Amino acid sequence: MKKNKALSQLANQLARKANMERWCFCLLSTLQQTLQLTNITFLIEHEGESQVMASWFDDQFHFYPEPLPQHDFNDVPLVYFNQAKHDGKSARIIDSRCYTAIWDKPEHGLSRLILPIHTHYRQVGFLYAETMTPEPFDVQQKMVESLLILIASDLSARLLQQEVLTHHLTRRSVEAELEVRNHSITQYLSLLQNLHRVTLTLSKASNLEQLYRDAVQLGREYLAIDRMAIFLTDFEKNEMRGTFGTDPQGNLVSRTEFSSAIPDHPLVNEALSRKDHVVVKENAPLYFGKDQVGVGWNAMIAMWNGDNCIGWVAADNLINQRILTEHQKEILKLFGAALGQQIVIRRNHEMLKQLNLELEARVNERTKALVQANEALEEANQQLAQWSMQDGLTGIANRRFFDMALKRYWEQAVAQGSPLHMLMLDVDHFKRYNDQYGHLEGDNCLKKIASASR
């Protein structure tokens, strides 16, 4: 009864709210408590586009004074929303797939509610909600739909009033707008200068590890990013690997131990399929590893080598919760392209360095083998020379050695004027001995004489 009463009084409460932020908070908080909803997103229709104005996510209320384009918001699955928008009626879908969290497992039994807010002649807005207990909505569905029809006119009038007020303020604040733009341009130029400084430093990295480390550290320091991490991809293995990143406290940490299959998630798929594009999702779960540590905007910038994606840069606003400006998006896009180039250059350099080391090792191996072959050849030549000076049967010097030695000693004796002596041995009756006892005994006889003469 209390829940029915809360819904019946909601229209009157909304009519008394002073501004859109309070109006949205009253609407979402009441529906969240009454219908036991976990997440709620409130969208308005503006010039044919659906834009997110407020959300209730993990018990946190967020209001966006400048509504976000629906495709930049992490919570609403487009496939169901567009169908409900086309049909113009409420829809409840049971779907276990994760459209928000990258690492969370599917939630079986999760109901998704899409509720249009429309007047008799046009759609004004939508409510998208998720719940694990759809019974309260089922019981009160007609009352909820009647309530949304009842508040549609109030919402339409408030949006029109806000549009007129915005237009009026815009006309009155041209000078202020110019000042803001000049300040914005100054910030952009400062970021460009910082990016140039970062790029120059990265080009001097001595190896890939230093490149990854410096990229995260300098990217955060000079590009005004809370947290940053660099992941590498191997699509043949469907694998992503960590390099360096930022922990929840903002410290630079090595993440080389982190590896996982590449998540099949809309954010990841969009980022890895588009060149020169920064994919940003608001109201997104923020992670350290696979553990969720907060909620905020999450950005991904893919890095490319030609048509091959080699990894991505991840960034978020976990620590300071600052908004991401259009200028920062552009700087992140340029940063991702520059870092991708440096990774490719460094990989090619290290590959060339490794090839040179392998070539040098191969040359050294061939040189060593050639030296060994030359030494073996020299040894063989010496052995052949020695054998050419020896008698094959007796092992003593032969006639060739005698002729060479005689010539050398003769010249030496002549030069010194000294006498030269020579001893000759003759074996008597050797032929008769050889003929009588055979060649084998004759050879043995010569060997014994040679041995005795040494």
C-alpha positions in Angstrom: 0.0 0.0 0.0 2.8 2.4 0.9 4.4 1.7 -2.5 1.2 2.4 -4.4 0.7 5.6 -2.4 4.3 6.7 -3.3 3.6 6.3 -7.0 0.2 8.1 -6.8 1.8 11.0 -5.0 4.9 11.2 -7.3 3.3 13.4 -10.0 2.4 16.0 -7.4 5.9 15.9 -5.9 7.5 16.3 -9.3 5.3 19.3 -10.2 6.7 21.1 -7.1 10.4 20.6 -7.9 12.3 23.8 -8.6 14.7 22.5 -11.3 15.4 19.5 -13.5 18.1 18.0 -11.3 15.7 17.8 -8.3 12.9 16.6 -10.6 15.1 13.7 -11.9 16.3 12.8 -8.5 12.8 12.6 -7.1 11.6 10.5 -10.1 14.5 8.0 -10.1 14.8 7.6 -6.3 11.1 6.9 -5.9 11.0 4.4 -8.8 14.1 2.7 -7.6 12.7 2.1 -4.1 9.1 1.4 -5.1 9.9 -1.0 -8.0 13.1 -2.5 -6.5 15.2 -1.5 -9.5 19.0 -1.7 -9.5 19.9 0.6 -12.3 17.8 3.4 -13.9 18.6 5.7 -16.8 16.5 8.7 -17.8 16.6 9.8 -21.4 15.0 12.8 -23.1 14.1 13.3 -26.8 15.8 16.3 -28.4 15.6 17.0 -32.1 15.1 13.4 -32.9 18.0 12.2 -30.7 17.8 10.3 -27.4 20.0 11.9 -24.8 20.8 10.8 -21.2 19.9 13.4 -18.6 20.2 11.4 -15.4 21.0 7.9 -14.0 20.8 5.9 -10.9 23.7 3.4 -10.9 25.0 1.4 -7.9 23.0 3.6 -5.5 24.6 6.7 -7.0 22.6 9.5 -8.7 24.1 11.3 -11.6 22.7 14.4 -13.3 24.0 15.7 -16.6 23.3 19.4 -17.2 24.4 18.9 -20.7 22.7 15.7 -21.7 24.9 12.9 -23.1 24.4 11.3 -26.5 22.9 7.9 -26.0 25.8 6.1 -27.8 28.3 7.7 -25.3 26.5 6.2 -22.3 27.4 2.7 -21.1 24.1 1.5 -19.6 21.5 1.3 -22.4 21.6 -1.6 -24.9 20.8 -0.1 -28.2 19.3 -3.2 -29.8 16.4 -3.3 -27.4 16.0 0.5 -26.9 15.7 1.3 -30.6 13.0 -1.4 -31.0 11.0 -0.1 -28.0 11.4 3.5 -29.3 10.1 2.4 -32.7 7.1 0.5 -31.2 6.3 3.4 -28.8 5.3 1.1 -25.9 6.7 -0.5 -22.8 8.9 -3.6 -23.0 10.3 -6.1 -20.6 13.2 -8.3 -21.8 14.9 -11.1 -19.9 18.5 -11.2 -21.1 21.6 -12.4 -19.2 24.2 -10.7 -21.4 26.3 -7.9 -19.9 26.0 -4.6 -21.6 27.7 -2.5 -19.0 30.5 -4.4 -17.1 33.3 -5.8 -19.1 34.4 -8.6 -16.8 31.2 -9.4 -14.8 29.6 -12.7 -15.5 26.1 -12.8 -17.1 23.3 -12.3 -14.6 20.7 -15.0 -15.2 17.2 -13.8 -14.7 18.0 -10.1 -15.2 15.0 -8.2 -16.5 15.4 -5.0 -18.6 12.6 -2.5 -18.6 12.1 0.2 -21.3 9.3 2.6 -20.5 8.4 5.5 -22.9 7.2 8.9 -21.6 5.0 10.4 -24.3 2.2 12.9 -24.7 -0.7 12.3 -27.1 1.3 13.4 -30.1 5.0 12.8 -29.4 7.6 11.0 -27.4 9.2 13.1 -24.7 11.6 10.7 -23.0 12.3 7.2 -21.8 13.2 5.2 -18.7 15.5 2.3 -19.0 15.8 0.1 -15.9 17.2 -3.2 -14.7 16.0 -5.5 -11.9 16.4 -9.0 -10.6 12.9 -8.9 -9.1 10.4 -7.8 -11.8 7.3 -8.7 -9.7 6.8 -5.2 -8.2 6.8 -3.8 -11.7 4.5 -6.5 -13.1 2.0 -5.8 -10.3 2.1 -2.0 -10.8 2.8 -1.8 -14.5 -0.5 -0.1 -15.4 0.0 2.5 -12.6 3.6 3.2 -13.7 2.5 3.7 -17.3 -0.3 6.0 -16.3 2.1 7.9 -14.1 4.5 8.4 -17.0 1.6 9.7 -19.2 0.6 12.0 -16.4 4.1 13.5 -16.0 4.8 13.7 -19.7 3.3 17.2 -20.1 5.2 18.5 -17.0 8.4 17.1 -18.4 7.7 18.5 -21.9 7.0 22.0 -20.4 10.2 21.8 -18.3 12.3 20.8 -21.2 10.9 23.6 -23.3 11.4 26.1 -20.5 15.0 25.0 -20.1 15.6 25.3 -23.8 14.2 28.8 -23.8 16.2 29.7 -20.8 19.4 28.3 -22.3 18.8 30.2 -25.5 18.1 33.4 -23.6 21.3 32.9 -21.5 23.3 32.1 -24.6 22.2 35.4 -26.2 23.1 37.4 -23.1 26.5 35.7 -22.5 28.3 36.0 -25.8 31.3 37.6 -24.2 31.4 35.0 -21.5 31.2 32.3 -24.2 34.0 33.8 -26.1 36.1 34.0 -22.9 35.3 30.3 -22.2 36.3 29.4 -25.7 39.5 31.4 -25.6 40.4 29.6 -22.3 39.5 26.3 -23.9 41.7 27.0 -26.9 44.5 28.0 -24.5 44.1 24.7 -22.7 44.1 22.8 -26.0 47.3 24.5 -27.1 48.9 23.7 -23.8 47.9 20.0 -24.1 49.3 19.9 -27.6 52.7 21.3 -26.3 52.6 18.7 -23.6 51.9 16.0 -26.1 54.8 17.1 -28.2 57.1 16.9 -25.1 55.8 13.4 -24.3 56.2 12.2 -27.8 59.8 13.4 -27.9 60.6 11.6 -24.7 59.0 8.4 -25.8 61.1 8.4 -29.0 64.2 8.2 -26.8 63.1 5.1 -24.9 65.9 2.4 -25.0 63.5 -0.6 -25.0 59.8 -1.5 -25.1 59.5 -1.8 -21.3 60.8 1.7 -20.8 58.5 2.9 -23.6 55.3 1.4 -21.9 56.4 2.7 -18.5 57.1 6.3 -19.7 53.9 6.4 -21.8 51.7 5.7 -18.8 53.7 7.9 -16.4 54.0 10.9 -18.8 50.6 10.5 -20.3 49.0 10.9 -16.8 51.3 13.7 -15.8 51.1 15.9 -18.9 47.7 15.1 -20.4 45.6 15.5 -17.2 44.4 11.9 -17.1 43.6 10.2 -13.7 44.5 6.6 -14.7 46.0 5.1 -17.8 47.1 1.6 -18.8 48.5 0.0 -22.0 47.4 -3.4 -23.2 48.8 -5.4 -26.1 46.8 -7.8 -28.2 47.5 -11.1 -30.0 44.4 -11.8 -32.1 45.7 -15.2 -33.3 45.6 -16.3 -29.6 42.6 -14.0 -28.8 44.7 -12.7 -26.0 45.3 -9.4 -24.3 48.4 -8.7 -22.1 49.2 -6.0 -19.6 52.3 -3.8 -19.6 52.1 -0.8 -17.2 49.1 0.7 -15.6 47.7 2.7 -12.6 46.3 1.2 -9.4 43.2 2.6 -7.7 45.4 5.0 -5.6 47.0 6.5 -8.7 50.4 4.7 -8.5 52.3 3.5 -11.5 52.5 -0.3 -11.4 53.7 -3.1 -13.7 50.9 -5.2 -15.1 53.0 -7.7 -17.1 51.5 -10.6 -15.1 48.0 -9.7 -16.4 46.7 -11.7 -19.4 43.2 -12.6 -20.5 41.0 -13.5 -23.4 40.0 -10.3 -25.3 36.5 -9.4 -23.8 33.6 -9.7 -26.2 32.1 -6.4 -25.1 30.6 -3.5 -27.2 33.1 -1.0 -25.8 36.1 -3.3 -26.7 34.7 -4.3 -30.0 34.0 -0.7 -31.1 37.4 0.5 -30.0 39.3 -2.4 -31.8 37.4 -1.9 -35.0 37.9 1.8 -35.6 41.1 3.7 -36.4 41.8 7.2 -35.2 38.8 7.1 -32.8 38.4 7.5 -29.1 35.6 5.4 -27.6 34.3 6.9 -24.4 31.5 5.5 -22.2 30.0 7.4 -19.3 28.6 5.7 -16.2 30.9 2.8 -16.9 32.4 0.3 -14.3 36.1 1.1 -13.8 38.5 -1.8 -13.1 41.9 -2.7 -11.7 42.6 -6.1 -13.4 39.1 -7.7 -13.3 38.0 -6.1 -10.0 35.6 -3.2 -10.2 36.9 -0.2 -8.2 34.5 2.5 -9.2 32.2 4.1 -11.8 33.0 6.9 -14.2 33.9 7.5 -17.8 36.1 4.9 -19.5 38.0 5.6 -22.7 39.8 3.2 -25.1 42.1 4.2 -28.0 43.3 1.4 -30.3 46.9 1.3 -31.6 47.6 0.2 -35.1 50.4 -1.2 -37.3 48.9 -0.6 -40.7 45.6 -2.5 -40.7 46.6 -4.7 -37.7 45.5 -3.6 -34.2 48.4 -4.1 -31.8 46.8 -3.1 -28.6 45.0 -0.2 -26.9 45.4 2.6 -24.4 42.8 2.6 -21.5 42.0 5.7 -19.5 39.5 6.7 -16.9 38.6 9.3 -14.2 38.5 7.1 -11.1 40.5 9.4 -8.8 39.3 13.0 -9.5 36.1 12.3 -11.4 36.8 15.1 -13.8 34.8 15.2 -17.1 36.6 14.4 -20.3 36.6 17.4 -22.6 36.5 17.2 -26.4 40.0 18.6 -26.5 41.3 15.8 -24.2 39.6 13.3 -26.5 41.5 14.7 -29.5 44.7 14.7 -27.5 44.1 11.0 -26.5 43.5 10.1 -30.1 46.9 11.7 -31.1 48.6 10.1 -28.1 47.4 6.7 -29.1 48.5 7.1 -32.7 52.0 8.4 -31.6 52.4 5.6 -29.1 51.4 3.0 -31.6 54.1 4.3 -34.0 56.7 4.2 -31.3 55.8 0.7 -30.4 56.1 -0.4 -34.1 59.5 1.4 -34.5 60.8 0.0 -31.2 59.7 -3.6 -32.1 61.3 -3.3 -35.6 64.5 -1.9 -33.9 64.6 -4.8 -31.4 63.9 -7.3 -34.1 66.7 -5.9 -36.2 69.0 -5.9 -33.2 68.1 -9.5 -32.5 68.8 -10.4 -36.2 72.2 -8.7 -36.0 73.0 -10.6 -32.8 72.0 -13.9 -34.5 74.0 -13.0 -37.6 77.0 -12.1 -35.5 76.7 -15.4 -33.5 76.5 -17.3 -36.8 79.5 -15.5 -38.2 81.5 -16.2 -35.0 80.4 -19.8 -35.2 81.5 -20.1 -38.9 84.8 -18.3 -38.1 85.5 -20.7 -35.2 84.8 -23.6 -37.5 87.1 -22.2 -40.2 89.9 -21.7 -37.7 89.5 -25.3 -36.4 89.5 -26.5 -40.0 92.6 -24.6 -40.8 94.3 -25.9 -37.7 93.3 -29.4 -38.6 94.6 -28.9 -42.2 97.9 -27.5 -40.9 98.3 -30.5 -38.6 97.5 -32.8 -41.4 100.0 -31.1 -43.7 102.7 -31.4 -40.9 101.8 -35.0 -40.6 102.1 -35.5 -44.3 105.4 -33.7 -44.4 106.7 -35.9 -41.6 105.4 -39.0 -43.3 107.1 -37.9 -46.6 110.5 -37.8 -44.7 110.1 -41.3 -43.1 110.6 -44.8 -44.4 107.2 -46.5 -44.2 108.6 -49.8 -43.1 111.2 -48.9 -40.5 109.9 -45.5 -39.3 113.4 -43.9 -39.7 114.3 -41.0 -42.0 114.3 -41.9 -45.7 116.4 -40.9 -48.8 114.5 -37.6 -49.3 115.3 -36.6 -45.7 118.9 -37.6 -46.2 119.3 -35.5 -49.3 117.8 -32.4 -47.6 119.9 -32.9 -44.4 123.1 -33.5 -46.3 122.6 -30.3 -48.3 121.9 -28.3 -45.1 124.8 -29.7 -43.1 127.2 -29.5 -46.1 126.5 -25.8 -46.6 126.9 -25.3 -42.8 130.3 -27.1 -42.8 131.5 -25.1 -45.8 130.4 -21.8 -44.1 132.1 -22.7 -40.8 135.1 -24.4 -42.4 134.5 -27.5 -40.2 134.7 -31.1 -41.2 131.6 -33.2 -42.0 131.3 -36.8 -41.0 128.9 -39.4 -42.5 128.3 -43.1 -41.4 127.0 -45.7 -43.8 125.7 -49.1 -42.8 125.5 -52.0 -45.2 123.7 -55.2 -44.4 125.7 -58.2 -45.8 123.9 -61.1 -47.5 120.5 -59.4 -47.0 119.2 -60.5 -50.5 120.1 -64.1 -49.7 118.4 -63.8 -46.3 115.3 -62.3 -47.8 115.1 -64.9 -50.5 115.6 -67.8 -48.1 113.3 -66.7 -45.2 110.8 -64.6 -47.1 109.9 -60.9 -47.4 108.2 -60.9 -44.0 111.4 -62.0 -42.2 113.4 -59.6 -44.3 111.2 -56.7 -43.2 111.6 -57.8 -39.6 115.3 -57.8 -40.0 115.4 -54.3 -41.4 113.1 -53.1 -38.5 115.5 -54.6 -35.9 118.5 -52.9 -37.6 116.7 -49.6 -37.7 115.7 -49.9 -34.0 119.3 -50.7 -33.0 120.6 -47.7 -35.0 118.4 -45.1 -33.3 
